[in-house]
């Protein structure tokens, strides 16, 4: 049975970092194959994983919509079959992990039929993997339109600020409003220097979302960004990767 892991949080909290290191964690433990879904319109999970991105789901949807509206859609193939072919065509294959990027949200006009067919294709594709790891946009509306997958683990990222924690609580509420079934959800505070301030610790306790732990600020992350290195290359000699491993060990142990 496929295990689906989703990472959410407002912009700049380290969602892509956490998603990439979660994939590294799974790869090192032989928990493959993995489907990585980049649900952020900016589409940079491929850079974090060191994978080349060719095409996005958004581009497929736009291309098909234009063909249908102009009467140029191919004769002899159904739209669902066409979407499935195109989804597999834009899948980036790697060693133990494949990547699918959602791309930008839809433009003007009705995309309900296209989204429904894409959703079915992506859900069928996900069933072929042991793990699906979804790097969401700031909210979760975009990914909810593209896949109806239940989420076994939802990790909500926040920065070490009062406003960041409030935003994380709102994202947890949004996930429930969207009707996504969530098995376990956790709050993770990223980029922490030293101890959390007492006022922030108290606010975290009031959220109603279990606090899994903190990820320390790590110069190695900034160096990867400066040098254009994939974040997945961060290892045991960094501060951040061992911290992510400890958090994931705890989260998965809690579910046994």
Secondary structure by P-SEA (a helix, b strand, c coil): cbbbbbbbbcccccaaaaaaaaaaaaaaaccccbbbbcccccccccccccccccccaaaaaaaaaaaaaaccccccccaaaaaaaaaaaaccccccbbbbbbccccccccaaaaaaaaaaaaaaaaaaccbbbbbcccccaaaaacccccccbbbbbbcccaaaaaaaaaaaaaaaaacccccbbbbbbccccccccaaaaaaaaaccccccccccccaaaaaaaaacccccccccccccaaaaaaaaaaaaaaac
